[in-house]
Amino acid sequence: MGIHLKDGKGFCRKVILIVFGMLLVVSNLPNSLFTPFAFAVGTGAGLKGEYYSNMNLTGLQLTRLDETVNFNWGEGSPINSIPIDKFSVRWTGSIQPLFSETYTLNVVTDDGVRLWVDGKLLIDSWVIQAGERVGTSIPFKAGQRYDIRIEYFENTGGASAVLYWSSASQTKQLYQKTNSTHLWRQRGRVCGANIMITWTSPI
């Protein structure tokens, strides 16, 4: 296992390796020793949120950039010009996974929700519900962008919408914007920002 921290001044400040049960620490390695790894993740800024004063995605009141879909409005509403009941939201943008594997997308909403990836409807729970979790699985390729669209409506009472995603290598987490991270590698080692790599064989 290796954990690598980069100080932004041209050095990989510390490389911690555990090989055959032995702890090895190498510090101040210049980035010039590492060759570029053609993969950068998370260059987006979030999803475009369009907020409507009706349940049927009409009556646009607000357009903004939402860094994540993690909202619990309770018995309120997103802004004053939108009523506390019977409103809707559409989020559009893209997602960029870190791993080439099957991901699970989960949405927890009160009330209805629909979710598309690359134009394909994967979640269709356009019904009155209270904090229900619905999910779908889809194979992704690392670093590739996928268009995503989420539509949500609130009927009465509590209002909330949360999007999670996970995979075999990524624990369940909120979808949110991330900063670009350039990676370097040498003999299987990777130097980046807050990166954890696991190996199944010795370096």
Z-matrix of the N, CA and C atoms (Angstrom, degrees):
N
C 1 1.462
C 2 1.514 1 108.77
N 3 1.324 2 117.74 1 140.82
C 4 1.455 3 120.67 2 177.38
C 5 1.512 4 111.35 3 -132.36
N 6 1.320 5 116.70 4 139.84
C 7 1.460 6 121.68 5 175.18
C 8 1.520 7 106.80 6 -123.85
N 9 1.358 8 117.05 7 128.63
C 10 1.445 9 120.44 8 -170.99
C 11 1.530 10 109.34 9 -126.03
N 12 1.319 11 117.00 10 132.60
C 13 1.456 12 121.17 11 177.97
C 14 1.515 13 108.64 12 -123.40
N 15 1.318 14 117.30 13 133.08
C 16 1.458 15 122.37 14 -177.65
C 17 1.515 16 109.02 15 -113.57
N 18 1.348 17 116.87 16 136.14
C 19 1.461 18 119.62 17 -174.49
C 20 1.514 19 113.61 18 -92.82
N 21 1.349 20 118.68 19 -2.97
C 22 1.454 21 121.22 20 179.29
C 23 1.513 22 113.51 21 79.98
N 24 1.341 23 119.01 22 5.01
C 25 1.462 24 122.82 23 -179.36
C 26 1.525 25 111.42 24 -114.93
N 27 1.323 26 116.86 25 23.74
C 28 1.442 27 119.38 26 176.62
C 29 1.507 28 114.57 27 91.46
N 30 1.339 29 117.98 28 5.86
C 31 1.447 30 120.60 29 179.82
C 32 1.517 31 110.57 30 -126.91
N 33 1.304 32 115.68 31 141.32
C 34 1.448 33 121.30 32 166.92
C 35 1.523 34 105.42 33 -85.39
N 36 1.325 35 116.33 34 102.29
C 37 1.461 36 120.60 35 -166.08
C 38 1.519 37 113.25 36 -60.96
N 39 1.310 38 118.03 37 -38.46
C 40 1.458 39 118.94 38 -175.84
C 41 1.512 40 109.63 39 -154.37
N 42 1.311 41 115.98 40 134.12
C 43 1.449 42 122.26 41 174.50
C 44 1.517 43 107.09 42 -121.37
N 45 1.321 44 115.98 43 120.40
C 46 1.456 45 121.35 44 -178.83
C 47 1.520 46 107.73 45 -110.85
N 48 1.300 47 116.53 46 120.42
C 49 1.453 48 121.61 47 -178.48
C 50 1.513 49 110.39 48 -123.50
N 51 1.312 50 116.07 49 141.97
C 52 1.448 51 121.41 50 172.51
C 53 1.517 52 106.67 51 -118.45
N 54 1.313 53 117.00 52 111.15
C 55 1.451 54 122.94 53 -175.91
C 56 1.518 55 108.28 54 -124.35
N 57 1.338 56 116.60 55 120.55
C 58 1.459 57 121.74 56 -178.99
C 59 1.532 58 111.05 57 52.55
N 60 1.330 59 116.48 58 37.69
C 61 1.456 60 120.54 59 176.81
C 62 1.507 61 114.39 60 82.19
N 63 1.330 62 118.96 61 -2.29
C 64 1.462 63 122.18 62 -179.71
C 65 1.525 64 109.98 63 -100.05
N 66 1.337 65 116.77 64 136.76
C 67 1.457 66 122.67 65 179.70
C 68 1.520 67 109.21 66 -89.86
N 69 1.346 68 115.75 67 122.41
C 70 1.455 69 121.37 68 178.91
C 71 1.519 70 108.13 69 -120.11
N 72 1.338 71 117.55 70 132.79
C 73 1.454 72 122.08 71 -179.82
C 74 1.527 73 108.65 72 -125.60
N 75 1.326 74 116.48 73 125.10
C 76 1.455 75 121.95 74 176.33
C 77 1.514 76 107.40 75 -124.52
N 78 1.338 77 117.73 76 128.66
C 79 1.454 78 120.85 77 -175.45
C 80 1.524 79 111.31 78 -117.57
N 81 1.349 80 115.14 79 160.03
C 82 1.461 81 123.80 80 172.27
C 83 1.529 82 113.62 81 54.88
N 84 1.312 83 115.76 82 48.92
C 85 1.457 84 119.99 83 175.18
C 86 1.523 85 108.64 84 -85.64
N 87 1.338 86 118.99 85 126.54
C 88 1.470 87 119.86 86 179.27
C 89 1.514 88 110.97 87 -68.92
N 90 1.325 89 115.69 88 142.97
C 91 1.458 90 120.44 89 179.87
C 92 1.522 91 112.12 90 -64.27
N 93 1.349 92 117.82 91 -18.40
C 94 1.451 93 120.52 92 179.11
C 95 1.519 94 112.58 93 -63.72
N 96 1.341 95 116.92 94 -18.08
C 97 1.455 96 120.41 95 178.16
C 98 1.516 97 112.01 96 -78.59
N 99 1.329 98 116.26 97 -11.18
C 100 1.453 99 120.53 98 -174.59
C 101 1.519 100 109.77 99 -108.53
N 102 1.312 101 116.82 100 140.66
C 103 1.460 102 122.11 101 177.56
C 104 1.512 103 109.73 102 -94.63
N 105 1.336 104 118.01 103 145.75
C 106 1.471 105 119.65 104 -178.52
C 107 1.521 106 111.60 105 -59.56
N 108 1.301 107 114.70 106 139.36
C 109 1.462 108 122.73 107 175.39
C 110 1.520 109 106.10 108 -106.38
N 111 1.308 110 118.18 109 116.14
C 112 1.478 111 122.86 110 -168.61
C 113 1.521 112 111.23 111 -73.56
N 114 1.341 113 115.52 112 71.63
C 115 1.452 114 119.21 113 -179.10
C 116 1.520 115 108.77 114 -162.19
N 117 1.309 116 117.44 115 116.53
C 118 1.457 117 122.40 116 174.95
C 119 1.516 118 107.87 117 -127.42
N 120 1.318 119 117.33 118 138.31
C 121 1.457 120 121.53 119 -173.80
C 122 1.511 121 110.19 120 -121.58
N 123 1.323 122 115.72 121 143.13
C 124 1.446 123 120.23 122 169.78
C 125 1.509 124 114.21 123 77.75
N 126 1.328 125 118.13 124 53.77
C 127 1.452 126 120.10 125 179.27
C 128 1.527 127 112.24 126 -93.60
N 129 1.317 128 118.10 127 2.67
C 130 1.451 129 121.59 128 -178.37
C 131 1.522 130 112.35 129 -86.45
N 132 1.323 131 114.98 130 175.78
C 133 1.463 132 121.20 131 -178.56
C 134 1.521 133 112.51 132 -118.50
N 135 1.335 134 117.84 133 2.78
C 136 1.448 135 120.25 134 -179.65
C 137 1.518 136 111.11 135 129.20
N 138 1.319 137 116.37 136 -162.92
C 139 1.459 138 122.92 137 -179.79
C 140 1.525 139 110.25 138 -114.49
N 141 1.338 140 115.23 139 144.73
C 142 1.461 141 119.11 140 174.87
C 143 1.518 142 108.76 141 -75.71
N 144 1.321 143 116.55 142 124.41
C 145 1.456 144 121.65 143 177.76
C 146 1.519 145 110.71 144 -106.61
N 147 1.342 146 115.67 145 126.18
C 148 1.461 147 121.46 146 176.85
C 149 1.523 148 107.54 147 -115.13
N 150 1.325 149 117.00 148 122.07
C 151 1.462 150 123.35 149 -171.53
C 152 1.526 151 109.94 150 -111.49
N 153 1.338 152 115.37 151 127.62
C 154 1.456 153 122.49 152 -172.18
C 155 1.535 154 111.39 153 -119.23
N 156 1.317 155 115.47 154 150.66
C 157 1.466 156 121.44 155 -177.49
C 158 1.521 157 112.69 156 -89.56
N 159 1.339 158 117.41 157 7.91
C 160 1.461 159 122.04 158 176.94
C 161 1.522 160 109.79 159 -132.76
N 162 1.332 161 116.34 160 163.05
C 163 1.459 162 121.22 161 -178.52
C 164 1.522 163 113.08 162 -74.42
N 165 1.331 164 117.79 163 -16.04
C 166 1.466 165 121.39 164 -173.62
C 167 1.524 166 112.82 165 -103.33
N 168 1.342 167 117.57 166 26.31
C 169 1.464 168 123.16 167 176.45
C 170 1.526 169 112.06 168 60.45
N 171 1.324 170 115.99 169 41.70
C 172 1.463 171 122.71 170 172.49
C 173 1.525 172 108.29 171 -128.31
N 174 1.342 173 114.46 172 159.46
C 175 1.455 174 119.41 173 -178.43
C 176 1.521 175 111.55 174 79.63
N 177 1.342 176 116.60 175 56.58
C 178 1.462 177 121.59 176 -177.21
C 179 1.530 178 111.02 177 -60.32
N 180 1.325 179 116.36 178 128.05
C 181 1.460 180 122.01 179 -179.13
C 182 1.529 181 112.79 180 -115.19
N 183 1.332 182 117.14 181 -26.05
C 184 1.459 183 119.68 182 -173.30
C 185 1.522 184 109.74 183 -156.99
N 186 1.335 185 116.24 184 136.85
C 187 1.456 186 122.64 185 169.97
C 188 1.526 187 107.62 186 -125.23
N 189 1.326 188 117.18 187 128.89
C 190 1.458 189 120.25 188 -178.18
C 191 1.528 190 109.42 189 -151.91
N 192 1.320 191 116.55 190 170.57
C 193 1.453 192 122.14 191 176.04
C 194 1.525 193 108.66 192 -98.15
N 195 1.328 194 116.17 193 120.77
C 196 1.459 195 121.58 194 178.50
C 197 1.523 196 109.17 195 -105.35
N 198 1.315 197 116.86 196 121.42
C 199 1.454 198 120.67 197 -178.01
C 200 1.523 199 112.33 198 -69.93
N 201 1.322 200 117.44 199 -21.58
C 202 1.452 201 122.12 200 179.07
C 203 1.521 202 109.05 201 -152.74
N 204 1.320 203 116.76 202 163.37
C 205 1.466 204 120.89 203 171.66
C 206 1.518 205 106.07 204 -107.96
N 207 1.300 206 115.49 205 92.52
C 208 1.461 207 123.04 206 -177.00
C 209 1.518 208 107.99 207 -152.80
N 210 1.326 209 115.51 208 78.18
C 211 1.454 210 121.17 209 -172.34
C 212 1.527 211 111.21 210 -124.30
N 213 1.308 212 114.67 211 134.45
C 214 1.460 213 121.72 212 171.25
C 215 1.523 214 106.84 213 -132.60
N 216 1.319 215 115.07 214 95.39
C 217 1.458 216 119.93 215 -177.92
C 218 1.529 217 112.18 216 -84.31
N 219 1.329 218 117.99 217 -2.99
C 220 1.451 219 120.47 218 -178.31
C 221 1.523 220 110.65 219 60.41
N 222 1.306 221 116.48 220 -127.61
C 223 1.468 222 120.63 221 175.91
C 224 1.518 223 110.88 222 -102.35
N 225 1.351 224 115.03 223 24.11
C 226 1.451 225 120.53 224 176.79
C 227 1.516 226 111.29 225 -106.49
N 228 1.357 227 115.59 226 -155.68
C 229 1.458 228 120.94 227 -179.94
C 230 1.528 229 108.66 228 -143.74
N 231 1.336 230 118.08 229 168.07
C 232 1.464 231 119.83 230 -177.62
C 233 1.525 232 114.27 231 -62.19
N 234 1.326 233 118.22 232 -40.95
C 235 1.464 234 122.43 233 179.08
C 236 1.525 235 108.70 234 -144.26
N 237 1.330 236 115.80 235 166.53
C 238 1.467 237 120.71 236 -174.33
C 239 1.522 238 113.09 237 -63.83
N 240 1.346 239 117.53 238 -30.52
C 241 1.467 240 119.16 239 -176.60
C 242 1.518 241 112.90 240 -78.38
N 243 1.321 242 117.17 241 -3.12
C 244 1.457 243 121.98 242 177.83
C 245 1.517 244 108.67 243 -108.14
N 246 1.318 245 119.20 244 131.34
C 247 1.475 246 121.02 245 -179.38
C 248 1.524 247 110.83 246 -64.14
N 249 1.332 248 116.18 247 158.30
C 250 1.468 249 120.57 248 -178.05
C 251 1.528 250 111.67 249 -72.57
N 252 1.310 251 117.47 250 -17.42
C 253 1.467 252 121.87 251 176.70
C 254 1.526 253 109.25 252 -127.53
N 255 1.353 254 114.18 253 157.66
C 256 1.460 255 121.68 254 173.47
C 257 1.533 256 112.50 255 59.56
N 258 1.336 257 115.36 256 54.88
C 259 1.459 258 121.13 257 172.43
C 260 1.528 259 108.72 258 -125.46
N 261 1.330 260 117.08 259 174.04
C 262 1.466 261 120.96 260 -177.96
C 263 1.526 262 109.70 261 -149.14
N 264 1.342 263 114.76 262 162.44
C 265 1.466 264 121.79 263 -178.67
C 266 1.531 265 108.82 264 -141.69
N 267 1.318 266 115.89 265 143.74
C 268 1.473 267 121.24 266 171.26
C 269 1.530 268 108.25 267 -124.31
N 270 1.349 269 116.56 268 126.69
C 271 1.457 270 122.05 269 174.76
C 272 1.524 271 108.96 270 -111.18
N 273 1.319 272 117.68 271 133.59
C 274 1.461 273 121.92 272 178.29
C 275 1.525 274 109.49 273 -136.48
N 276 1.320 275 114.97 274 150.50
C 277 1.453 276 120.66 275 178.97
C 278 1.509 277 109.65 276 163.96
N 279 1.320 278 116.78 277 -141.67
C 280 1.458 279 120.66 278 -179.95
C 281 1.516 280 110.17 279 -145.25
N 282 1.319 281 115.59 280 157.76
C 283 1.447 282 122.55 281 174.47
C 284 1.522 283 107.86 282 -121.61
N 285 1.334 284 115.87 283 149.78
C 286 1.457 285 121.64 284 -175.18
C 287 1.528 286 108.59 285 -135.76
N 288 1.324 287 118.12 286 98.18
C 289 1.462 288 120.94 287 -174.92
C 290 1.525 289 112.42 288 -73.77
N 291 1.318 290 115.16 289 157.60
C 292 1.457 291 122.10 290 179.35
C 293 1.524 292 112.13 291 -89.42
N 294 1.333 293 116.91 292 -26.25
C 295 1.461 294 120.86 293 -173.15
C 296 1.524 295 111.79 294 -121.35
N 297 1.311 296 116.26 295 149.44
C 298 1.470 297 122.36 296 174.37
C 299 1.521 298 108.25 297 -90.05
N 300 1.305 299 115.90 298 88.39
C 301 1.457 300 120.78 299 -178.97
C 302 1.521 301 109.01 300 -166.24
N 303 1.314 302 116.35 301 177.24
C 304 1.465 303 120.95 302 -179.94
C 305 1.519 304 110.31 303 -77.22
N 306 1.313 305 115.57 304 127.51
C 307 1.464 306 122.34 305 177.96
C 308 1.530 307 109.99 306 -105.60
N 309 1.315 308 114.89 307 151.09
C 310 1.458 309 121.87 308 171.65
C 311 1.516 310 108.66 309 -109.27
N 312 1.334 311 116.28 310 125.07
C 313 1.458 312 122.31 311 174.95
C 314 1.516 313 108.14 312 -104.65
N 315 1.325 314 116.27 313 125.75
C 316 1.457 315 121.97 314 178.39
C 317 1.520 316 109.96 315 -121.78
N 318 1.323 317 115.87 316 136.19
C 319 1.458 318 120.61 317 172.38
C 320 1.526 319 108.18 318 -122.29
N 321 1.309 320 114.83 319 137.08
C 322 1.468 321 121.79 320 176.70
C 323 1.517 322 106.55 321 -118.73
N 324 1.327 323 116.70 322 115.33
C 325 1.462 324 119.46 323 -173.15
C 326 1.519 325 112.51 324 -137.86
N 327 1.284 326 114.26 325 155.14
C 328 1.458 327 125.34 326 170.63
C 329 1.539 328 104.54 327 -139.03
N 330 1.358 329 120.69 328 87.72
C 331 1.455 330 126.07 329 26.48
C 332 1.545 331 112.59 330 -117.77
N 333 1.361 332 117.35 331 -100.94
C 334 1.450 333 121.65 332 -166.46
C 335 1.516 334 114.63 333 -77.74
N 336 1.357 335 115.52 334 156.68
C 337 1.459 336 120.22 335 -178.93
C 338 1.527 337 110.56 336 -152.25
N 339 1.343 338 114.83 337 147.65
C 340 1.466 339 122.62 338 170.15
C 341 1.520 340 107.08 339 -134.85
N 342 1.347 341 115.99 340 146.91
C 343 1.465 342 120.25 341 -179.17
C 344 1.519 343 110.16 342 -138.98
N 345 1.328 344 116.19 343 130.49
C 346 1.466 345 123.59 344 176.52
C 347 1.525 346 109.59 345 -117.50
N 348 1.324 347 117.40 346 144.52
C 349 1.469 348 123.17 347 168.81
C 350 1.516 349 107.10 348 -126.73
N 351 1.335 350 115.97 349 124.01
C 352 1.470 351 122.26 350 -176.46
C 353 1.524 352 111.89 351 50.17
N 354 1.325 353 115.62 352 41.94
C 355 1.460 354 121.57 353 175.47
C 356 1.510 355 115.60 354 80.81
N 357 1.334 356 117.61 355 -1.28
C 358 1.461 357 120.47 356 -179.70
C 359 1.523 358 110.18 357 -100.16
N 360 1.318 359 116.44 358 125.11
C 361 1.459 360 121.09 359 179.34
C 362 1.526 361 109.56 360 -73.10
N 363 1.326 362 116.42 361 115.39
C 364 1.462 363 121.71 362 -177.25
C 365 1.519 364 113.23 363 -107.83
N 366 1.315 365 117.48 364 -29.46
C 367 1.464 366 122.15 365 177.41
C 368 1.521 367 107.83 366 -127.87
N 369 1.314 368 116.18 367 125.24
C 370 1.464 369 121.49 368 179.08
C 371 1.527 370 107.95 369 -134.02
N 372 1.314 371 115.04 370 88.24
C 373 1.457 372 121.56 371 179.08
C 374 1.531 373 108.41 372 -125.08
N 375 1.338 374 114.77 373 56.68
C 376 1.465 375 122.46 374 -175.50
C 377 1.520 376 109.35 375 -84.63
N 378 1.343 377 114.53 376 64.81
C 379 1.465 378 122.36 377 -175.62
C 380 1.523 379 108.93 378 -138.54
N 381 1.304 380 115.71 379 163.55
C 382 1.472 381 120.91 380 174.69
C 383 1.522 382 108.48 381 -74.69
N 384 1.325 383 116.01 382 123.31
C 385 1.458 384 120.75 383 -177.44
C 386 1.527 385 108.60 384 -153.68
N 387 1.315 386 116.64 385 159.57
C 388 1.457 387 121.55 386 -176.07
C 389 1.524 388 110.01 387 -118.26
N 390 1.321 389 116.86 388 99.20
C 391 1.450 390 121.69 389 175.29
C 392 1.510 391 114.49 390 62.57
N 393 1.322 392 117.65 391 36.07
C 394 1.454 393 121.03 392 -178.79
C 395 1.527 394 110.74 393 -82.27
N 396 1.352 395 115.79 394 142.16
C 397 1.459 396 121.53 395 175.05
C 398 1.527 397 109.23 396 -100.60
N 399 1.320 398 116.17 397 125.36
C 400 1.457 399 121.04 398 175.13
C 401 1.526 400 107.43 399 -128.39
N 402 1.337 401 116.31 400 145.67
C 403 1.449 402 119.54 401 -174.95
C 404 1.509 403 113.39 402 -142.20
N 405 1.328 404 114.87 403 169.59
C 406 1.453 405 122.73 404 176.92
C 407 1.516 406 108.78 405 -152.42
N 408 1.323 407 117.12 406 157.70
C 409 1.462 408 122.12 407 178.67
C 410 1.518 409 109.31 408 -118.11
N 411 1.351 410 115.52 409 143.78
C 412 1.454 411 120.55 410 -177.72
C 413 1.523 412 109.03 411 -153.26
N 414 1.345 413 118.36 412 137.12
C 415 1.468 414 120.11 413 176.78
C 416 1.524 415 111.01 414 -76.73
N 417 1.322 416 116.42 415 134.44
C 418 1.455 417 122.70 416 177.62
C 419 1.525 418 109.92 417 -122.16
N 420 1.336 419 115.62 418 157.49
C 421 1.451 420 122.40 419 171.78
C 422 1.525 421 109.16 420 -108.58
N 423 1.317 422 115.52 421 136.92
C 424 1.469 423 120.55 422 -176.14
C 425 1.526 424 111.06 423 -58.54
N 426 1.339 425 115.30 424 133.73
C 427 1.451 426 121.46 425 175.35
C 428 1.507 427 115.64 426 80.32
N 429 1.315 428 118.76 427 -10.20
C 430 1.473 429 121.59 428 -179.35
C 431 1.514 430 110.04 429 -83.87
N 432 1.328 431 115.21 430 140.66
C 433 1.462 432 119.88 431 178.02
C 434 1.529 433 110.22 432 -87.52
N 435 1.321 434 115.62 433 138.98
C 436 1.466 435 122.39 434 177.42
C 437 1.528 436 108.26 435 -126.84
N 438 1.330 437 115.78 436 130.25
C 439 1.464 438 119.69 437 177.11
C 440 1.525 439 109.51 438 -67.92
N 441 1.314 440 115.50 439 139.28
C 442 1.460 441 120.40 440 178.19
C 443 1.521 442 109.36 441 -133.51
N 444 1.320 443 115.74 442 141.43
C 445 1.463 444 122.09 443 175.15
C 446 1.515 445 108.68 444 -137.14
N 447 1.310 446 116.10 445 131.53
C 448 1.464 447 122.58 446 178.20
C 449 1.519 448 107.98 447 -126.30
N 450 1.313 449 116.08 448 129.61
C 451 1.461 450 121.28 449 174.54
C 452 1.517 451 109.06 450 -119.03
N 453 1.321 452 115.54 451 138.94
C 454 1.472 453 121.74 452 -173.02
C 455 1.524 454 109.53 453 -140.34
N 456 1.330 455 116.13 454 143.32
C 457 1.468 456 118.94 455 171.02
C 458 1.519 457 110.71 456 -133.35
N 459 1.319 458 114.18 457 149.24
C 460 1.460 459 122.51 458 175.17
C 461 1.527 460 108.23 459 -112.45
N 462 1.339 461 115.78 460 131.66
C 463 1.460 462 120.39 461 177.76
C 464 1.534 463 109.66 462 -93.63
N 465 1.315 464 117.23 463 -84.82
C 466 1.461 465 121.30 464 177.07
C 467 1.527 466 108.95 465 -139.79
N 468 1.329 467 115.42 466 165.88
C 469 1.461 468 120.04 467 178.54
C 470 1.517 469 111.64 468 78.03
N 471 1.344 470 116.43 469 -141.36
C 472 1.450 471 121.35 470 -178.03
C 473 1.519 472 112.65 471 -67.24
N 474 1.333 473 115.51 472 152.81
C 475 1.463 474 121.44 473 -179.57
C 476 1.518 475 109.15 474 -137.00
N 477 1.344 476 117.01 475 125.53
C 478 1.462 477 120.52 476 179.67
C 479 1.521 478 109.95 477 -158.13
N 480 1.324 479 115.39 478 154.62
C 481 1.470 480 122.15 479 177.01
C 482 1.523 481 108.49 480 -154.64
N 483 1.347 482 116.30 481 123.44
C 484 1.461 483 121.78 482 -178.44
C 485 1.526 484 108.37 483 -138.18
N 486 1.343 485 116.54 484 135.96
C 487 1.460 486 122.40 485 177.63
C 488 1.525 487 109.49 486 -117.24
N 489 1.338 488 116.06 487 126.07
C 490 1.462 489 122.74 488 174.50
C 491 1.522 490 108.96 489 -117.78
N 492 1.355 491 115.29 490 157.75
C 493 1.456 492 119.36 491 168.30
C 494 1.511 493 109.56 492 -146.12
N 495 1.342 494 114.80 493 153.19
C 496 1.460 495 120.50 494 -176.24
C 497 1.517 496 109.05 495 -157.47
N 498 1.340 497 115.29 496 164.28
C 499 1.465 498 121.84 497 175.33
C 500 1.517 499 107.48 498 -152.87
N 501 1.319 500 116.36 499 -176.78
C 502 1.463 501 119.77 500 179.94
C 503 1.525 502 111.29 501 -61.46
N 504 1.335 503 117.13 502 -32.18
C 505 1.465 504 121.08 503 -178.55
C 506 1.518 505 113.38 504 -101.24
N 507 1.315 506 118.20 505 -7.44
C 508 1.460 507 122.29 506 -178.31
C 509 1.512 508 109.78 507 -123.68
N 510 1.312 509 116.56 508 117.53
C 511 1.459 510 119.94 509 178.18
C 512 1.524 511 109.89 510 -65.76
N 513 1.305 512 116.15 511 158.33
C 514 1.464 513 120.74 512 -178.20
C 515 1.519 514 110.28 513 -58.20
N 516 1.304 515 116.02 514 128.04
C 517 1.459 516 120.54 515 -179.89
C 518 1.513 517 109.53 516 -149.41
N 519 1.331 518 115.08 517 161.08
C 520 1.450 519 120.09 518 175.64
C 521 1.514 520 109.81 519 -66.00
N 522 1.329 521 116.88 520 141.82
C 523 1.453 522 118.89 521 167.89
C 524 1.520 523 107.50 522 -69.13
N 525 1.330 524 116.89 523 130.76
C 526 1.451 525 120.38 524 176.90
C 527 1.523 526 109.73 525 -158.23
N 528 1.314 527 116.20 526 164.06
C 529 1.463 528 119.11 527 178.91
C 530 1.525 529 108.83 528 -69.29
N 531 1.314 530 115.95 529 150.52
C 532 1.456 531 121.31 530 174.48
C 533 1.516 532 108.46 531 -134.70
N 534 1.303 533 116.57 532 158.74
C 535 1.454 534 121.02 533 178.89
C 536 1.515 535 110.83 534 -84.64
N 537 1.334 536 116.53 535 153.36
C 538 1.459 537 120.40 536 177.38
C 539 1.519 538 109.51 537 -63.17
N 540 1.320 539 115.61 538 140.74
C 541 1.457 540 121.58 539 176.73
C 542 1.513 541 108.25 540 -130.86
N 543 1.329 542 117.11 541 117.43
C 544 1.455 543 120.74 542 176.28
C 545 1.520 544 108.25 543 -89.05
N 546 1.320 545 115.65 544 137.30
C 547 1.454 546 121.20 545 -177.29
C 548 1.519 547 110.42 546 -112.01
N 549 1.322 548 115.41 547 149.88
C 550 1.454 549 121.12 548 172.25
C 551 1.518 550 107.93 549 -124.04
N 552 1.332 551 117.23 550 155.05
C 553 1.439 552 118.28 551 177.70
C 554 1.529 553 110.48 552 -143.50
N 555 1.313 554 115.87 553 151.40
C 556 1.448 555 122.38 554 175.71
C 557 1.512 556 107.71 555 -153.69
N 558 1.330 557 117.07 556 121.57
C 559 1.452 558 122.72 557 -179.31
C 560 1.535 559 111.41 558 51.95
N 561 1.327 560 116.06 559 39.67
C 562 1.456 561 120.06 560 177.25
C 563 1.509 562 114.50 561 86.26
N 564 1.350 563 117.75 562 -8.07
C 565 1.460 564 119.30 563 179.02
C 566 1.525 565 109.08 564 -89.31
N 567 1.293 566 116.30 565 149.51
C 568 1.461 567 121.15 566 -177.40
C 569 1.504 568 108.92 567 -124.74
N 570 1.322 569 116.55 568 136.06
C 571 1.467 570 121.42 569 175.95
C 572 1.511 571 107.85 570 -119.91
N 573 1.311 572 117.41 571 125.04
C 574 1.451 573 121.00 572 -179.48
C 575 1.511 574 109.16 573 -159.72
N 576 1.302 575 116.79 574 -154.57
C 577 1.457 576 121.44 575 -179.76
C 578 1.518 577 108.94 576 -110.07
N 579 1.321 578 116.67 577 115.44
C 580 1.460 579 121.74 578 177.10
C 581 1.528 580 111.92 579 54.22
N 582 1.320 581 116.56 580 50.20
C 583 1.455 582 122.23 581 -178.67
C 584 1.519 583 109.27 582 -108.58
N 585 1.322 584 117.98 583 135.26
C 586 1.457 585 121.55 584 174.52
C 587 1.512 586 108.44 585 -120.68
N 588 1.305 587 116.21 586 125.95
C 589 1.457 588 122.83 587 -178.48
C 590 1.503 589 109.13 588 -120.94
N 591 1.328 590 117.57 589 140.28
C 592 1.458 591 121.05 590 175.37
C 593 1.515 592 108.70 591 -118.99
N 594 1.327 593 115.84 592 145.57
C 595 1.449 594 121.02 593 178.75
C 596 1.532 595 109.95 594 -118.90
N 597 1.308 596 116.40 595 150.97
C 598 1.464 597 121.33 596 176.37
C 599 1.516 598 110.74 597 -101.69
N 600 1.357 599 117.65 598 -3.64
C 601 1.452 600 121.58 599 176.91
C 602 1.512 601 109.57 600 -143.78
N 603 1.340 602 118.76 601 160.23
C 604 1.472 603 120.06 602 -178.09
C 605 1.515 604 111.57 603 -63.08
N 606 1.332 605 116.52 604 154.98
C 607 1.458 606 122.59 605 176.32
C 608 1.530 607 108.58 606 -73.54
